[in-house]
Amino acid sequence: MPIYEYHCKKCDKNFETLVMGGDVPACPACKSTDVSRLMSACGFVSKGKGGETTAKAAGTSACSGCSAGSCSSCGH
């Protein structure tokens, strides 16, 4: 049962909710069901050189001078 992020079209608030089966999410602020699901940034754990663990958001790079989303482009 995943937790999704939504935007309420009626009151313009963002919220998260647990969605089960065919449930229709309702805004906790105004109770409207006129909502749209948002894209969530997923997180993951990456093991660097030497086995150290770093938590990163998807699409970010551990290198300060690198703008690529994957370290395979710069070799680090």
Backbone as a ProteinNet text record, in pm:
[ID]
protein_1_A
[PRIMARY]
MPIYEYHCKKCDKNFETLVMGGDVPACPACKSTDVSRLMSACGFVSKGKGGETTAKAAGTSACSGCSAGSCSSCGH
[TERTIARY]
83.9	0	89	101.4	193.6	135.2	225.5	189.1	217.5	116.1	129.6	116.5	174	160.6	56.6	-28	-135.3	-137.9	-201.2	-226.7	-377.3	-434.6	-577.7	-604.1	-690.9	-723.2	-818	-887.9	-983.5	-914.9	-831.4	-770.4	-620.8	-563.7	-424.4	-322.5	-356.5	-264.3	-209.1	-85.3	-25.5	-36.4	-54.3	-63.9	-21.3	10.2	43.5	-65.6	-92.9	-191.4	-163	-201.7	-190.3	-309.7	-285.5	-392	-405.6	-525	-552.9	-651.9	-612.5	-701.8	-759.1	-891.8	-960.4	-1002	-941.2	-975.9	-952.9	-1041.2	-1025.8	-976.3	-857.2	-803.9	-882.2	-893.4	-959.2	-860.7	-866.5	-780.6	-813.9	-713.6	-742.3	-782.8	-749.1	-782.3	-926.5	-971.4	-1105.4	-1197.5	-1147.1	-1223.4	-1260.4	-1206.1	-1234.3	-1164.8	-1229.4	-1167.6	-1116.5	-1119.3	-1067.3	-916.8	-841	-697.6	-621.4	-493.5	-406.7	-283.7	-238.4	-121.8	5	99.8	225.5	334.9	435.5	553.8	638	676.9	757.4	903.2	991.4	1134.1	1165.6	1216.4	1248.3	1390.2	1415.6	1548.9	1608.8	1741.4	1806	1938.1	1996.1	2123.9	2229.2	2339.3	2447.3	2571.9	2642.4	2768.6	2882.2	2961.3	3072.9	3199.5	3310.1	3439.6	3469.5	3517.9	3550.1	3431.2	3313.8	3196.6	3115.6	3154.8	3075.2	2938.5	2839.7	2703	2660.5	2601.9	2550.6	2407.4	2318.6	2179.7	2170.7	2106.8	2095.6	1955.1	1915.4	1790.5	1821	1723.7	1743	1775.2	1868.4	1904.1	2009.1	2068.9	2174.2	2306.1	2414.7	2547	2626.8	2715.3	2799.7	2915.8	2945.8	3057.7	3012.4	3090.4	3051.1	3062.2	3153.2	3170.7	3096.8	3019.2	2952.3	2803.9	2749.7	2607.9	2527.1	2592.1	2521.7	2445.7	2341.5	2263.9	2326.4	2427.7	2493.5	2643.7	2709.5	2854.7	2932	2864.3	2936	2990.9	2935.2	2982.1	3115.4	3146.6	3272.9	3371.5	3328.4	3420	3432.4	3355.6	3361.2	3246.6
-117.2	0	124.3	187.3	300.8	431.4	518.2	654.3	742.1	815.7	904	1049.5	1138.4	1281.9	1334.8	1425.3	1482.2	1633.2	1698.7	1842.1	1861.4	1938.1	1966.4	2083.3	2060.8	2164.9	2269.4	2234.5	2327.2	2427.4	2378.4	2468	2490.9	2429.5	2451.3	2401.1	2299.8	2242.9	2110.7	2077.6	1947.6	1862	1730.8	1639.2	1499.8	1417.1	1276.2	1191.8	1077.5	986.8	843.2	751.5	609.1	568.9	506.3	468.8	317.2	269.4	125.6	91.3	-1.9	-50.3	59.8	64.6	162.2	287.8	313.7	433.6	560.3	656	787.6	881.1	940.3	1026.7	1157.4	1206.3	1333.7	1424.6	1551.5	1650.7	1659.1	1648.7	1657.2	1798.1	1900.2	2037.7	2074.6	2038.4	2081	1965.1	1841.8	1718.9	1700.8	1782.6	1770.2	1646.2	1581	1468.4	1510.4	1641.6	1695.5	1719.3	1609.4	1612.9	1552.8	1589.3	1528	1471.6	1356.5	1292.4	1360.7	1383	1448.5	1345	1383.2	1298.7	1316.6	1207.9	1212.9	1187.4	1254.8	1227.6	1107.4	1003.8	886	899.8	835.9	835.6	696.7	688.9	559.2	568.9	454.3	448.3	404.2	476.9	447.8	415.1	310.7	276.4	334	418.2	482.7	399.5	460.7	394.2	362.2	245	204.1	152.4	146.5	89.9	187	317.2	410.9	427.2	448.1	459.7	605	648.3	785	779.5	856	865.4	982.9	962.1	1065.1	1065.2	1175.4	1181.9	1144.3	1086.4	1047.5	1169.2	1154.3	1262.3	1356.2	1321	1405	1334.1	1408.2	1352.6	1376.6	1284.7	1300.1	1394.4	1420.9	1507.4	1652.9	1741	1880.8	1948.1	1902.5	1963.1	1892.1	1793.4	1710.7	1746.4	1767.4	1798.1	1679.2	1566.6	1448.1	1380.5	1308.3	1234.4	1101.3	1061.8	933.4	954.3	894.8	912.1	833.3	752.7	678.6	772.9	894	986.7	1051.1	1062.8	1127.1	1028	906.4	804.5	799.9	879.2	878	800.7
0	0	0	-113.2	-124.9	-71.8	-31.4	6.1	-115.2	-157.3	-273.5	-230.2	-311.6	-290.5	-388.6	-340.1	-421.2	-408.5	-506.7	-503.8	-514.5	-420.8	-422.7	-516	-613.8	-710.6	-652.4	-543.8	-483.7	-390.2	-297	-198.2	-221.8	-326.6	-367.5	-265	-187.4	-88.3	-140.4	-100.3	-128.4	-4.3	-23.2	89.8	48.7	147.5	126.3	189.2	128.4	187.2	144.2	228.4	200.6	115.7	1.4	-90.2	-92	-60.4	-58.7	-169.7	-255.3	-359.9	-446.3	-455.6	-539.4	-464.8	-348.1	-271.6	-353.1	-336.6	-398.3	-288.7	-304.2	-199.4	-187.6	-64.5	-37.9	35.1	3.5	67.4	216	304.1	447	491.3	412.7	450	416.1	293	250.4	214	220.1	191.3	44.4	-45.5	-188.2	-244.1	-340.6	-410.3	-548.3	-576.6	-702.4	-684.4	-692.2	-665.9	-783.5	-794.1	-895.1	-824.8	-871.6	-811.2	-860.6	-769.8	-801.8	-822.8	-899.2	-913.4	-788.9	-728.4	-607.1	-640	-570.5	-583.9	-496.4	-555.9	-477.1	-423.4	-313.5	-256.2	-267.7	-265.9	-268.8	-195.6	-165.1	-95.4	-194.8	-199	-291.1	-211.2	-249.2	-182.8	-265.2	-201.7	-270	-258.6	-297.8	-288.8	-143.5	-116.7	19	96.8	34	98	182.4	186.8	265.7	200.8	283	234.5	236.6	125.9	118.6	71	134.9	90.5	-5.2	-121.2	-222	-278.4	-333.5	-407.6	-552	-618.6	-758.3	-842.2	-935.3	-1025	-970.2	-855.9	-801.3	-816.1	-809.7	-825	-698.4	-663.3	-545.8	-573.6	-699.5	-735.9	-738.1	-678.1	-675.1	-811.2	-895.8	-1026.8	-1137.9	-1105.6	-1205.5	-1209.8	-1328.8	-1339.4	-1389.5	-1413.8	-1463.3	-1351.5	-1384.2	-1285.4	-1250.8	-1324.9	-1301.5	-1295.8	-1198	-1184.4	-1291	-1370.1	-1473.8	-1581.1	-1591.8	-1694.2	-1658.8	-1527.9	-1490.6	-1427.5	-1404.3	-1351.7	-1200.7	-1129.2	-982.2	-925.1
[MASK]
++++++++++++++++++++++++++++++++++++++++++++++++++++++++++++++++++++++++++++

